[in-house]
Protein backbone atom coordinates (compact mmCIF):
# COMPACT_ATOMS: atom_id res chain seq x y z
CA UNK A 1 0.00 0.00 0.00
CA UNK A 2 1.44 3.39 -0.94
CA UNK A 3 0.10 6.92 -0.54
CA UNK A 4 0.18 9.63 -3.17
CA UNK A 5 -0.98 13.22 -2.90
CA UNK A 6 -4.23 12.49 -4.74
CA UNK A 7 -4.18 8.72 -4.72
CA UNK A 8 -4.21 5.72 -2.42
CA UNK A 9 -3.38 2.40 -4.06
CA UNK A 10 -4.30 -0.92 -2.47
CA UNK A 11 -3.12 -4.21 -3.91
CA UNK A 12 -5.51 -7.08 -3.33
CA UNK A 13 -8.76 -8.70 -4.37
CA UNK A 14 -11.46 -6.04 -4.24
CA UNK A 15 -13.85 -8.51 -2.62
CA UNK A 16 -11.46 -8.59 0.35
CA UNK A 17 -10.58 -4.89 0.31
CA UNK A 18 -14.02 -3.28 -0.13
CA UNK A 19 -15.41 -4.45 3.25
CA UNK A 20 -12.48 -2.74 4.98
CA UNK A 21 -13.58 0.68 3.66
CA UNK A 22 -15.95 2.82 5.70
CA UNK A 23 -19.58 2.35 4.64
CA UNK A 24 -20.97 5.38 2.80
CA UNK A 25 -17.53 7.02 2.54
CA UNK A 26 -17.27 7.18 -1.28
CA UNK A 27 -18.95 9.82 -3.47
CA UNK A 28 -18.15 8.43 -6.91
CA UNK A 29 -17.20 5.02 -8.24
CA UNK A 30 -15.85 4.60 -11.74
CA UNK A 31 -14.63 1.19 -12.73
CA UNK A 32 -13.85 -0.87 -15.81
CA UNK A 33 -14.45 -4.49 -14.74
CA UNK A 34 -12.95 -7.40 -16.67
CA UNK A 35 -14.91 -8.09 -19.82
CA UNK A 36 -16.12 -11.58 -20.59
CA UNK A 37 -13.92 -12.71 -23.47
CA UNK A 38 -14.38 -16.41 -22.81
CA UNK A 39 -11.14 -16.70 -20.83
CA UNK A 40 -10.82 -17.37 -17.11
CA UNK A 41 -11.29 -14.41 -14.79
CA UNK A 42 -8.60 -13.25 -12.42
CA UNK A 43 -11.52 -12.78 -9.98
CA UNK A 44 -13.05 -16.23 -10.30
CA UNK A 45 -13.83 -16.81 -6.58
CA UNK A 46 -15.08 -20.35 -5.96
CA UNK A 47 -17.74 -20.27 -8.68
CA UNK A 48 -17.31 -22.72 -11.50
CA UNK A 49 -19.79 -23.25 -14.29
CA UNK A 50 -20.74 -26.90 -14.92
CA UNK A 51 -20.45 -26.28 -18.67
CA UNK A 52 -17.99 -24.32 -20.73
CA UNK A 53 -20.53 -22.79 -23.10
CA UNK A 54 -21.56 -19.20 -23.53
CA UNK A 55 -24.38 -19.42 -20.98
CA UNK A 56 -21.98 -20.86 -18.43
CA UNK A 57 -19.49 -18.07 -19.02
CA UNK A 58 -22.25 -15.47 -18.53
CA UNK A 59 -23.24 -17.11 -15.24
CA UNK A 60 -19.62 -17.17 -14.10
CA UNK A 61 -19.19 -13.49 -14.91
CA UNK A 62 -22.42 -12.49 -13.16
CA UNK A 63 -21.54 -14.51 -10.05
CA UNK A 64 -18.10 -12.91 -10.01
CA UNK A 65 -19.62 -9.42 -10.22
CA UNK A 66 -22.65 -9.73 -7.91
CA UNK A 67 -20.88 -9.70 -4.52
CA UNK A 68 -18.49 -7.01 -5.69
CA UNK A 69 -21.31 -4.71 -6.79
CA UNK A 70 -23.01 -5.26 -3.44
CA UNK A 71 -19.78 -4.30 -1.68
CA UNK A 72 -19.48 -1.19 -3.89
CA UNK A 73 -23.02 -0.20 -3.00
CA UNK A 74 -22.19 -0.50 0.70
CA UNK A 75 -19.30 1.98 0.49
CA UNK A 76 -21.18 4.46 -1.73
CA UNK A 77 -22.66 7.52 -0.02
CA UNK A 78 -26.42 8.12 -0.28
CA UNK A 79 -25.63 11.15 -2.47
CA UNK A 80 -23.17 9.22 -4.64
CA UNK A 81 -23.17 7.58 -8.07
CA UNK A 82 -21.45 4.70 -9.84
CA UNK A 83 -20.28 4.50 -13.47
CA UNK A 84 -19.29 1.16 -15.01
CA UNK A 85 -17.74 0.56 -18.43
CA UNK A 86 -18.83 -2.54 -20.31
CA UNK A 87 -19.02 -3.92 -23.86
CA UNK A 88 -21.73 -5.86 -25.67
CA UNK A 89 -20.73 -9.24 -24.26
CA UNK A 90 -22.17 -8.55 -20.81
CA UNK A 91 -24.13 -5.30 -21.21
CA UNK A 92 -27.55 -6.95 -20.92
CA UNK A 93 -26.52 -9.05 -17.94
CA UNK A 94 -24.86 -6.12 -16.18
CA UNK A 95 -27.97 -3.96 -16.60
CA UNK A 96 -30.12 -6.61 -14.92
CA UNK A 97 -27.52 -7.13 -12.21
CA UNK A 98 -27.33 -3.42 -11.47
CA UNK A 99 -31.12 -3.24 -11.30
CA UNK A 100 -30.96 -6.06 -8.77
CA UNK A 101 -28.23 -4.55 -6.60
CA UNK A 102 -28.95 -0.81 -6.87
CA UNK A 103 -32.65 -0.88 -7.81
CA UNK A 104 -34.30 0.07 -11.10
CA UNK A 105 -35.39 3.41 -9.63
CA UNK A 106 -31.73 4.41 -9.26
CA UNK A 107 -30.83 3.94 -12.92
CA UNK A 108 -29.62 7.27 -14.34
CA UNK A 109 -28.28 6.56 -17.83
CA UNK A 110 -26.82 4.12 -20.33
CA UNK A 111 -24.19 6.10 -22.23
CA UNK A 112 -22.70 5.03 -25.56
CA UNK A 113 -18.97 5.82 -25.65
CA UNK A 114 -17.25 5.99 -29.04
CA UNK A 115 -13.81 4.73 -27.97
CA UNK A 116 -12.81 3.27 -31.33
CA UNK A 117 -14.01 5.64 -34.08
CA UNK A 118 -12.53 3.50 -36.88
CA UNK A 119 -14.24 0.38 -35.58
CA UNK A 120 -12.67 -3.02 -34.89
CA UNK A 121 -11.64 -4.44 -38.24
CA UNK A 122 -10.73 -7.96 -37.08
CA UNK A 123 -13.22 -10.79 -37.48
CA UNK A 124 -16.55 -10.76 -39.28
CA UNK A 125 -19.70 -8.76 -38.82
CA UNK A 126 -19.89 -5.09 -37.92
CA UNK A 127 -16.93 -2.86 -37.07
CA UNK A 128 -17.77 -2.18 -33.44
CA UNK A 129 -16.80 1.35 -32.45
CA UNK A 130 -18.43 1.77 -29.04
CA UNK A 131 -18.76 0.56 -25.49
CA UNK A 132 -21.20 1.55 -22.76
CA UNK A 133 -21.27 3.35 -19.44
CA UNK A 134 -23.98 2.34 -17.00
CA UNK A 135 -24.77 5.06 -14.48
CA UNK A 136 -26.65 4.38 -11.24
CA UNK A 137 -27.26 6.41 -8.11
CA UNK A 138 -27.08 5.03 -4.59
CA UNK A 139 -30.32 6.95 -4.01
CA UNK A 140 -31.64 8.90 -7.01
CA UNK A 141 -33.66 11.20 -4.75
CA UNK A 142 -30.52 12.38 -2.95
CA UNK A 143 -27.83 12.00 -5.62
CA UNK A 144 -25.80 15.17 -6.24
CA UNK A 145 -24.65 14.15 -9.74
CA UNK A 146 -24.91 17.04 -12.20
CA UNK A 147 -25.33 15.57 -15.69
CA UNK A 148 -24.16 18.74 -17.42
CA UNK A 149 -20.88 20.24 -18.54
CA UNK A 150 -19.46 23.59 -19.63
CA UNK A 151 -17.49 21.76 -22.32
CA UNK A 152 -20.60 20.94 -24.35
CA UNK A 153 -21.84 24.54 -24.60
CA UNK A 154 -21.66 25.83 -28.20
CA UNK A 155 -21.04 29.59 -28.35
CA UNK A 156 -22.56 29.71 -31.84
CA UNK A 157 -25.95 29.00 -30.25
CA UNK A 158 -25.80 32.54 -28.79
CA UNK A 159 -25.60 34.79 -31.88
CA UNK A 160 -26.78 38.09 -30.38
CA UNK A 161 -24.51 40.59 -28.65
CA UNK A 162 -25.52 43.19 -26.07
CA UNK A 163 -24.20 46.77 -25.95
CA UNK A 164 -21.67 45.70 -23.31
CA UNK A 165 -20.37 42.84 -25.48
CA UNK A 166 -22.12 39.86 -23.88
CA UNK A 167 -23.46 37.07 -26.09
CA UNK A 168 -27.04 35.90 -25.73
CA UNK A 169 -30.02 34.40 -27.51
CA UNK A 170 -33.76 34.95 -27.31
CA UNK A 171 -35.93 32.26 -25.72
CA UNK A 172 -39.72 32.54 -25.53
CA UNK A 173 -40.84 33.48 -22.03
CA UNK A 174 -43.90 31.41 -22.82
CA UNK A 175 -43.62 27.78 -21.72
CA UNK A 176 -43.59 25.79 -24.97
CA UNK A 177 -44.40 22.50 -23.22
CA UNK A 178 -48.14 21.99 -23.63
CA UNK A 179 -48.27 19.96 -20.43
CA UNK A 180 -48.05 23.33 -18.73
CA UNK A 181 -51.18 25.37 -19.41
CA UNK A 182 -53.74 27.49 -17.53
CA UNK A 183 -55.31 24.31 -16.12
CA UNK A 184 -52.13 22.65 -14.84
CA UNK A 185 -50.27 25.87 -13.86
CA UNK A 186 -52.92 28.58 -13.29
CA UNK A 187 -50.61 30.92 -11.31
CA UNK A 188 -48.38 31.32 -14.39
CA UNK A 189 -51.22 32.46 -16.65
CA UNK A 190 -51.34 36.25 -16.38
CA UNK A 191 -50.83 39.33 -18.50
CA UNK A 192 -47.58 41.28 -18.68
CA UNK A 193 -46.99 44.63 -20.32
CA UNK A 194 -44.43 45.37 -22.98
CA UNK A 195 -43.37 48.01 -25.47
CA UNK A 196 -42.15 46.42 -28.74
CA UNK A 197 -40.40 49.68 -29.69
CA UNK A 198 -38.21 50.00 -26.59
CA UNK A 199 -38.31 46.33 -25.56
CA UNK A 200 -39.33 47.20 -21.98
CA UNK A 201 -41.31 44.58 -20.02
CA UNK A 202 -43.16 44.90 -16.71
CA UNK A 203 -45.88 43.17 -14.70
CA UNK A 204 -47.68 46.54 -14.44
CA UNK A 205 -48.86 48.89 -17.16
CA UNK A 206 -46.81 51.88 -18.35
CA UNK A 207 -46.99 54.48 -21.12
CA UNK A 208 -46.61 52.91 -24.54
CA UNK A 209 -47.12 49.36 -23.24
CA UNK A 210 -49.49 46.76 -24.66
CA UNK A 211 -51.02 43.89 -22.74
CA UNK A 212 -49.40 40.54 -23.59
CA UNK A 213 -50.89 37.17 -22.68
CA UNK A 214 -49.03 33.87 -23.14
CA UNK A 215 -50.40 31.88 -26.07
CA UNK A 216 -49.28 28.87 -28.09
CA UNK A 217 -48.61 29.24 -31.80
CA UNK A 218 -52.14 28.14 -32.60
CA UNK A 219 -53.58 30.87 -30.35
CA UNK A 220 -54.58 28.64 -27.44
CA UNK A 221 -53.89 30.00 -23.92
CA UNK A 222 -50.46 29.11 -22.49
CA UNK A 223 -48.46 30.06 -19.37
CA UNK A 224 -45.21 31.89 -18.70
CA UNK A 225 -42.05 30.14 -17.50
CA UNK A 226 -41.40 32.88 -14.92
CA UNK A 227 -43.58 34.01 -12.03
CA UNK A 228 -44.54 37.65 -11.45
CA UNK A 229 -41.89 38.11 -8.69
CA UNK A 230 -39.16 36.73 -10.94
CA UNK A 231 -40.17 39.02 -13.81
CA UNK A 232 -40.03 41.97 -11.39
CA UNK A 233 -36.57 40.86 -10.20
CA UNK A 234 -35.06 40.46 -13.68
CA UNK A 235 -36.72 42.92 -16.09
CA UNK A 236 -33.41 43.58 -17.88
CA UNK A 237 -33.29 39.93 -18.92
CA UNK A 238 -36.57 40.27 -20.82
CA UNK A 239 -37.46 41.98 -24.08
CA UNK A 240 -40.75 42.71 -25.83
CA UNK A 241 -40.75 42.18 -29.61
CA UNK A 242 -43.16 42.07 -32.50
CA UNK A 243 -43.05 38.74 -34.31
CA UNK A 244 -44.77 37.07 -37.26
CA UNK A 245 -47.39 34.70 -35.88
CA UNK A 246 -49.59 32.25 -37.74
CA UNK A 247 -52.38 34.81 -37.80
CA UNK A 248 -50.12 37.75 -38.67
CA UNK A 249 -47.90 40.08 -36.60
CA UNK A 250 -48.26 39.91 -32.82
CA UNK A 251 -46.36 41.08 -29.73
CA UNK A 252 -44.56 38.55 -27.52
CA UNK A 253 -42.05 38.51 -24.68
CA UNK A 254 -38.64 36.82 -24.77
CA UNK A 255 -35.90 36.03 -22.28
CA UNK A 256 -32.36 37.18 -22.98
CA UNK A 257 -30.53 33.91 -22.34
CA UNK A 258 -26.89 34.81 -21.70
CA UNK A 259 -23.94 32.65 -22.74
CA UNK A 260 -22.21 33.46 -19.46
CA UNK A 261 -24.20 34.22 -16.35
CA UNK A 262 -23.30 33.85 -12.67
CA UNK A 263 -19.83 32.44 -13.32
CA UNK A 264 -20.45 30.05 -16.21
CA UNK A 265 -22.87 28.03 -18.23
CA UNK A 266 -23.42 24.28 -18.44
CA UNK A 267 -25.32 22.13 -20.90
CA UNK A 268 -26.90 18.75 -20.28
CA UNK A 269 -24.73 15.85 -21.35
CA UNK A 270 -26.12 13.64 -24.08
CA UNK A 271 -25.98 9.86 -23.84
CA UNK A 272 -23.53 9.56 -26.75
CA UNK A 273 -19.93 10.55 -25.98
CA UNK A 274 -17.66 10.90 -28.99
CA UNK A 275 -13.96 10.10 -29.07
CA UNK A 276 -13.10 13.69 -30.00
CA UNK A 277 -14.73 14.75 -26.73
CA UNK A 278 -13.40 12.15 -24.28
CA UNK A 279 -10.52 10.43 -26.07
CA UNK A 280 -10.17 6.99 -27.60
CA UNK A 281 -8.37 3.73 -26.92
CA UNK A 282 -5.53 5.01 -29.12
CA UNK A 283 -5.13 8.23 -27.11
CA UNK A 284 -5.34 6.20 -23.90
CA UNK A 285 -2.51 3.93 -25.06
CA UNK A 286 -0.45 7.02 -25.92
CA UNK A 287 -1.09 8.55 -22.46
CA UNK A 288 0.11 5.41 -20.72
CA UNK A 289 3.06 4.95 -23.09
CA UNK A 290 4.30 8.45 -22.30
CA UNK A 291 4.43 7.56 -18.60
CA UNK A 292 5.59 3.93 -18.35
CA UNK A 293 5.54 2.45 -21.86
CA UNK A 294 3.13 0.49 -24.04
CA UNK A 295 2.23 -2.05 -21.38
CA UNK A 296 -1.60 -2.26 -21.45
CA UNK A 297 -3.68 -3.19 -24.46
CA UNK A 298 -7.01 -1.40 -23.87
CA UNK A 299 -6.77 1.29 -21.20
CA UNK A 300 -9.47 3.95 -20.87
CA UNK A 301 -8.62 7.56 -21.78
CA UNK A 302 -8.31 10.04 -18.92
CA UNK A 303 -10.69 12.33 -20.82
CA UNK A 304 -13.50 9.83 -20.29
CA UNK A 305 -12.92 9.71 -16.53
CA UNK A 306 -12.46 13.47 -16.28
CA UNK A 307 -15.89 13.99 -17.85
CA UNK A 308 -17.30 11.62 -15.22
CA UNK A 309 -15.45 13.46 -12.44
CA UNK A 310 -16.93 16.75 -13.63
CA UNK A 311 -20.44 15.51 -12.83
CA UNK A 312 -19.61 15.46 -9.11
CA UNK A 313 -18.26 18.07 -6.64
CA UNK A 314 -14.56 18.88 -6.83
CA UNK A 315 -13.92 17.42 -3.37
CA UNK A 316 -15.40 14.02 -4.22
CA UNK A 317 -13.95 10.84 -2.74
CA UNK A 318 -13.45 8.53 -5.73
CA UNK A 319 -13.06 4.75 -5.87
CA UNK A 320 -11.96 2.40 -8.66
CA UNK A 321 -12.21 -1.23 -7.50
CA UNK A 322 -10.87 -2.67 -10.81
CA UNK A 323 -8.09 -0.13 -11.31
CA UNK A 324 -6.42 -1.78 -14.30
CA UNK A 325 -3.74 0.52 -15.66
CA UNK A 326 -4.63 3.30 -13.16
CA UNK A 327 -6.57 5.62 -15.47
CA UNK A 328 -8.95 6.78 -12.72
CA UNK A 329 -6.19 7.85 -10.35
CA UNK A 330 -4.40 9.57 -13.23
CA UNK A 331 -7.57 11.46 -14.18
CA UNK A 332 -8.17 12.54 -10.57
CA UNK A 333 -4.66 13.97 -10.34
CA UNK A 334 -5.08 15.84 -13.64
CA UNK A 335 -8.49 17.21 -12.65
CA UNK A 336 -7.17 18.48 -9.31
CA UNK A 337 -4.18 20.10 -11.01
CA UNK A 338 -6.49 21.82 -13.50
CA UNK A 339 -9.25 23.17 -11.28
CA UNK A 340 -7.69 23.17 -7.82
CA UNK A 341 -10.03 20.43 -6.62
CA UNK A 342 -9.36 18.24 -3.60
CA UNK A 343 -10.61 14.93 -4.98
CA UNK A 344 -9.10 11.80 -3.44
CA UNK A 345 -9.00 8.46 -5.20
CA UNK A 346 -8.60 4.93 -3.92
CA UNK A 347 -7.56 2.44 -6.59
CA UNK A 348 -7.72 -1.31 -5.95
CA UNK A 349 -6.06 -3.93 -8.11
CA UNK A 350 -5.23 -7.59 -7.67
CA UNK A 351 -1.84 -9.14 -8.26
CA UNK A 352 -3.05 -10.70 -11.51
CA UNK A 353 0.00 -11.94 -13.44
CA UNK A 354 0.73 -10.27 -16.72
CA UNK A 355 0.59 -12.50 -19.77
CA UNK A 356 3.93 -14.20 -20.56
CA UNK A 357 5.57 -12.59 -23.57
CA UNK A 358 3.36 -9.49 -23.39
CA UNK A 359 4.78 -5.97 -23.55
CA UNK A 360 4.10 -5.61 -19.83
CA UNK A 361 5.97 -8.79 -18.92
CA UNK A 362 8.87 -7.90 -21.21
CA UNK A 363 9.02 -4.46 -19.54
CA UNK A 364 9.44 -6.12 -16.15
CA UNK A 365 5.88 -5.85 -14.81
CA UNK A 366 5.07 -9.17 -13.18
CA UNK A 367 1.48 -8.24 -12.27
CA UNK A 368 -1.19 -5.78 -13.38
CA UNK A 369 -0.97 -4.23 -9.91
CA UNK A 370 2.66 -3.39 -10.68
CA UNK A 371 1.44 -1.41 -13.71
CA UNK A 372 -1.12 0.49 -11.62
CA UNK A 373 1.45 1.33 -8.98
CA UNK A 374 4.04 2.47 -11.52
CA UNK A 375 1.59 4.66 -13.38
CA UNK A 376 0.32 6.45 -10.27
CA UNK A 377 3.90 7.07 -9.16
CA UNK A 378 4.77 8.46 -12.60
CA UNK A 379 1.70 10.71 -12.53
CA UNK A 380 2.71 12.03 -9.13
CA UNK A 381 6.20 12.82 -10.39
CA UNK A 382 4.97 14.49 -13.57
CA UNK A 383 2.52 16.75 -11.74
CA UNK A 384 4.92 17.57 -8.91
CA UNK A 385 7.67 18.38 -11.39
Secondary structure by P-SEA (a helix, b strand, c coil): ccccccbbbbbccccccccccccccccbbbbbcccccccccccccccccccccaaaaaaaaaaacaaaaaaaaaacccccbbbbbbccccaaaaaaaaaaaccccccccbbbbccccccccccccccccbbbbbbbbcccccccccccccccccccccccccccbbbbbbccccccccccccccccccbbbbbbbcccccccccccccbbbbbbbcccccbbbbcccaaaaaaccccbbbbbbbcccccccbbbbbcccccccbbbbbbcccccccccccaaaaaaaaaacccccccbbbbaaaaaaaaaacccccbbbbcccccaaaaaaaaaaaaacccbbbbbbbbccccccccccccccccccaaaaaaaaaaaaaaaaac
